[in-house]
Amino acid sequence: MKKKQKNRVIESVARGGHSVPRPLTPPRRVWIGVASLAAAAALVRGGWLEPIAGAIIDQAVANIITLILCFSALMTILLWFLRESGHAPKAKWAVLGGLLGAVALGAALLRIERVSGDLIPEFALRWNPSRDRLLPQHRAATPDAVAPQSAAPWQASSGDFPTFLGPTGSCGVDAPTLDPNWDAQPPRRQWRRPIGAGWSGFATCGDHAVTLEQRGDDEIVSSCSVLTGEIEWTVAVKGRHETVLGGVGPRSTPTIYDGVVYTHGATGWLHAIDGATGAVLWKKNVLEELGIDPATHALMVAWGRAASPLVTADLVVVPAGGPRTRRSAQEPEFLALVAFDRLTGERRWTTGDEQISFTSPKLVSFGGRELILSVNEGHVAGYDPADGHELWEHPWLGHSNSDASCSQAVPIGDRRLFLSKGYGIGAAVFEIEKNDAEPWTLREVWRNAGLLKTKFTNVAIHDGHAYGLSDGILECVRVDDGTRRWKAGRYGQGQVLRVGALLLVQAESGEVVLVDASPEKHVVRGRLAAIDGQTWNNLCLSGSRLLVRNAEEAACYELPVISGANEPVVTDAGTATGNTP
């Protein structure tokens, strides 16, 4: 009998004069397939493919490939068992029925509560409500609630953190000078409390901090005391953004200007709220204002509107979007930006014909003039703040329901622009080639798909180097030529904030890590178990007080500082004196 045929029959083995049937071992090709799948999974999980395909194999993709390989290996083993193992048919059907029953039971009992930045799911029992639905509403806030006009107007101070990514929107502040010796002087916790869902950060004015959160079916703007964490006021609208991959709740950080809080919710609500009283000065639903179909817009901008409002002396500017259903034949289907009057909320202008991304418009000085810089779905562009006229645009590929752009564009000097993102795009620097006529033209200085793959985060630039979480690993890159100086430390899909010559790294786990902002090497100065749970929210440093939050809890810590001119000093009681809020 041929060997190939022999592998498919049952041998008889003589034992004590009796013939005992014994199944042969699995065919060699089955073991080769299983071993190959296991080896491929190990290559992906171990990161050994990164030197070869680091530009396209990010951790989320690696996890998907691992899942596919493991599933394929399981199916290979199951098919061998059912077709070639030699077991009785009853045993085969019992095993198959048990597997299908386990899958059905898991689907019936469990739901995906949330998914990490690397696509690792967290499960919860189906009958348990989402955490945000268990929280109280603080007060009976209504969309048009008007608070009493008795509080003193908010007064700004030198240590305020009034906007997304800090006072200048640069993902960094120069003061205070932090004491890096956290072993001798650890940060002191001021308060810690539950908070509604969402990925919004804090913005501060004086002793007041504001953020957005989701509690049940209400999207809430809340103000609390920086000193105690006690709620001062809330404003709510009916609306809930929720997706499996993106989670629950609003994702933008408020902007505070002249004592007024401006917020942009995940479902399109734009508010101007008096900070002192919580009174709504004006509000707009951007989608209704522009005639945008909400359902189609939600499919195209899959993870909710995430831009923080850009506020100038005259305007409030936010991304617009589309597709628009109420428009004339001459009007574009998509709009990049829309500007409203800061005091009245009346629409002033719209511009662009591009779908929005998950970045925030920013007022910058670039190319010898002031302009609004915006990363849209498929390009980066500059607009005249006076009327929204587009000055230039340059391709920066992405799709807001898949490989989305979440990272801000950063001017380097007056003529260069730094861009970064995940999803196999990496980092690049562009330079103005011609700006004496419109539209301006930009040329590529360098591009590297393997550098600074900033999926949900932004870079902080200091002394000619960019620091950011590249697919969850902290990386330092020289911006002049794209040379990597170092890459170390696994923090997950968290956030970064530069404070002088130090970096505060908010890990996805909730831990805050103090790292040197130095191109020489990765040096960790201290660690703080700030909060627990998945944390995609940006840090807020108000004077020497660090405010952190995620979708479940918020906390405030007093950071130790080095005494100096115009800097806060930590006293024995853990309070701060000097120019702090």
Buried (B, 14 or more C-beta within 10 A) or exposed (E): EEEEEEBEEEEEEEEEEEEEEEEBEBBEEBEEBBEBBEEBBEBBBEEEBBEEEBBEBBBBBBBBBBEBBBEBBEEBBBEBBBEBBBEEEEEBEEBEEEEEEEEEEEEEEEBEBBBBBBBEEEEBEEEEEBBBBEBEEBBEBEBEBEBEEEBEEBEBBBBBBBBBBBBEBBBBBBBBBBBBEBEEBBBBBBBBBEBBBBBBBBBBBBBBBBBBBBBBEBBBBBBBBBBEBEBBBBBBBEBBBBEEBBBBBBBBBBBBBBBBBBBBBBBBBBBBBBBBBBBBBBBBBBBEBBEBBEEEBBEBBBBBBBBBBBBBEEBBBBBBBBBBEEBEEEEBEBBBBBBBBBEEBEBBBBBBBBBBBBBBBBBBEBBEEBBBBBBBBBBBBBBBBEEBEBBBBBEBEBBBEEBBBBBBBBBBEEBBBBBBBBBBBBBBBBBBEEBEEEBBEBEEBBBBBBBBBBBBBBBBBBEEBBBBBBBBBBBBBBBEEBBBBBBEBEBBBBBBBBBBBBBBBBBBBBBBBBBBBBBEEBBBBBBBEBBBBBBBBBBBBBBBBBBBBBBBBBBBBBBBBBEEEEBBBBEEEEBBEBBBB
